Amino acid sequence: MSRPAPPSSNWTLLYQVFTDLYRYIGALGRELRSTRGRYLVILVPVLWLFLFFLVPFLIVLKISFAVSDPSVRPPYTALVAFGAQDTVNLTLSLRNYLMLLADPLYVGAYVRSMIFAGVSTAVALLVGYPIAYGIARARPFARLVLLTLVILPFWTSSLLRSYALIGILKTNGVLNQVLQGIGVIDAPLEILHTNLAVYIGIVYNYLPFMILPLTANLMKLDFTLLEAAADLGARPLSAFLRITLPLSLPGIIAGSLLVFIPALGEFVIPDLLGGPDALTIGRVIWTEFFNNRDWPLAAAVAVAMLALITIPMLVFEYVQNREAGAKR
């Protein structure tokens, strides 16, 4: 009986290539499961944040310590200058930050931005919580439809949605025509270019950011706990305050941060819907950067706003970690 012929050299080489590739993929998988592999996994997002967050922030921070000089390009003085005999002169100016504290215009803009963001976040929570609760308690198919309706506004630009609100809120807009048509009001309401229009615009644009994390959190809730509370004689409001609300607190915090942080630096909505009194941080940065060409002052405003957001979050995270450590 004859023995089978050995494979040709080409097939042997191809087989060896696939074998080596299989072994390499297996070794790579084992490496990813190790400690070094975990570092490799987080390397990409760390590099992403370094290139597109930390580096631009350091550039803005550097500009904030410069002095405005419209006669040069870019319109600010250099921080580092090389003098005679190989000397290096470092010039840092705190004028921009001192102006933020001394000028009531900038202090008022920060306070007004905080009020706009805080009130809008509270209204979004009051409106979004019942919606999220209803979605979480709905059947799977109905839940899918409701979530699609919540996400549907994201299919259009925020700028287009803000322009649509202009057509709704203006004096001869849809809202006034409907209210006058059903006899609720006799004269048109002045809503556009007021603070109320800014609140409506922020809540309308950022409401999905409140609903989605709340829905994800409430879907994990064991609703048999509410049935057990009802069997023990608890009223629905008492069961909600003692069971549902505390267990949904992580979703409330996540949704509130997702609404408050972008609303604090919002520019488009106050500019389109607000009046002259709706001077927010975003509008101040735009005015200083493009109209006044005072890049250092605009950079200082941006850095101060970032500190205004980051420092309270870090303090809150530190307190939470200490409380968690004390419970252990």
C-alpha positions, -999 to 999 in steps of 0.1 A, spaced: 0 0 0 15 33 -11 19 62 15 3 96 6 26 122 -10 39 149 13 24 184 8 43 207 -15 66 233 -1 41 262 -8 13 245 12 37 237 40 48 274 41 11 285 41 3 261 69 32 274 89 20 310 84 -15 302 97 -1 282 126 21 311 136 -7 336 133 -30 314 154 -3 312 181 3 349 180 -35 357 184 -37 333 213 -6 349 230 -21 383 223 -54 373 240 -35 360 270 -15 392 272 -47 413 270 -61 393 300 -30 401 320 -22 433 339 0 446 310 -29 439 286 -52 461 307 -28 489 303 -27 483 266 -65 485 264 -67 519 282 -38 533 262 -59 544 233 -85 564 253 -57 579 274 -38 590 242 -71 604 228 -77 624 260 -41 636 260 -42 648 224 -77 663 222 -82 675 258 -50 679 278 -29 694 250 -56 720 240 -63 728 276 -26 735 282 -25 758 252 -56 777 264 -40 779 299 -8 793 284 -27 820 265 -47 830 296 -14 842 312 -5 863 282 -13 900 275 -35 910 246 -17 927 218 -38 932 186 -8 944 166 8 909 164 -5 876 152 -17 857 172 -29 888 192 -11 882 225 24 886 238 48 856 241 53 841 275 89 830 268 113 854 252 150 848 245 172 878 254 209 886 251 236 863 264 213 832 261 189 845 288 153 834 289 126 858 301 93 843 314 64 867 316 32 856 333 3 880 337 -26 876 362 -44 906 348 -70 885 330 -80 865 361 -81 896 383 -104 912 358 -128 883 361 -131 889 398 -131 927 397 -155 933 368 -192 927 377 -199 919 340 -180 886 342 -192 877 377 -227 883 366 -222 861 335 -209 832 357 -238 836 381 -263 838 353 -249 807 336 -251 788 369 -287 798 374 -296 789 338 -279 755 341 -292 747 376 -328 756 370 -329 739 336 -314 707 352 -340 708 380 -368 712 354 -354 684 332 -353 661 362 -389 669 371 -400 663 335 -377 634 327 -381 613 358 -418 603 352 -410 597 315 -380 574 324 -401 556 350 -429 550 325 -404 537 299 -388 514 325 -422 499 335 -434 495 299 -434 462 279 -403 455 258 -418 465 225 -434 497 239 -401 505 257 -383 502 224 -408 526 207 -406 551 236 -368 551 236 -368 557 199 -391 587 204 -367 600 230 -337 596 208 -355 609 177 -346 646 183 -309 637 181 -314 630 145 -316 667 138 -291 694 147 -294 713 180 -292 745 160 -322 735 138 -342 726 169 -334 761 184 -345 778 152 -377 757 153 -384 770 188 -382 805 174 -411 797 151 -430 783 181 -423 810 207 -424 842 187 -453 867 189 -471 853 159 -458 818 164 -476 785 168 -479 787 206 -496 821 206 -518 812 177 -531 781 194 -536 798 228 -555 827 212 -575 803 190 -588 783 221 -594 815 240 -568 811 267 -552 845 261 -564 877 244 -530 892 235 -498 874 223 -473 864 250 -438 878 249 -418 846 254 -391 849 227 -359 868 237 -366 863 274 -350 841 301 -381 818 300 -373 811 263 -337 801 273 -350 777 300 -374 762 275 -346 758 249 -321 742 273 -347 717 287 -359 709 253 -325 702 239 -310 684 269 -340 664 282 -329 632 265 -296 633 284 -317 632 316 -341 605 304 -316 579 291 -294 574 322 -325 575 344 -342 548 322 -311 526 323 -310 529 361 -347 523 367 -347 493 344 -323 476 369 -347 482 397 -364 452 413 -401 463 411 -411 434 434 -398 455 462 -426 480 456 -451 451 457 -436 439 489 -439 474 504 -475 476 493 -482 443 510 -467 456 542 -490 486 541 -468 513 525 -486 540 505 -474 545 469 -458 579 477 -440 564 508 -428 534 488 -415 558 461 -396 580 485 -381 551 505 -374 526 477 -375 539 442 -359 573 448 -329 562 468 -322 533 444 -324 556 414 -300 582 429 -271 571 406 -292 577 375 -303 611 389 -267 622 395 -256 609 361 -284 626 342 -280 659 362 -243 661 353 -250 653 317 -275 682 316 -258 707 339 -222 706 324 -231 714 288 -258 738 298 -233 758 318 -213 766 287 -242 769 263 -238 796 237 -263 789 208 -295 787 229 -290 819 249 -278 838 218 -308 828 197 -336 826 222 -324 849 250 -325 887 253 -298 912 261 -299 902 298 -291 865 289 -253 871 289 -238 838 297 -202 824 298 -205 811 262 -215 845 249 -187 862 268 -161 839 253 -175 845 218 -175 883 223 -140 884 237 -125 860 212 -141 871 179 -153 907 185 -128 921 209 -100 898 198 -88 896 234 -77 860 233 -60 860 267 -92 872 285 -113 847 266 -89 819 275 -91 830 312 -129 829 311 -127 794 296 -102 781 322 -123 796 350 -154 779 337 -136 746 335 -124 750 371 -160 760 381 -171 726 368 -142 704 377 -134 714 413 -169 707 427 -170 674 409 -136 664 423 -147 674 458 -179 654 455 -160 624 442 -135 627 471 -164 628 497 -181 599 481 -149 578 482 -143 587 518 -179 577 528 -175 544 508 -142 537 525 -157 544 560 -185 520 554 -161 493 546 
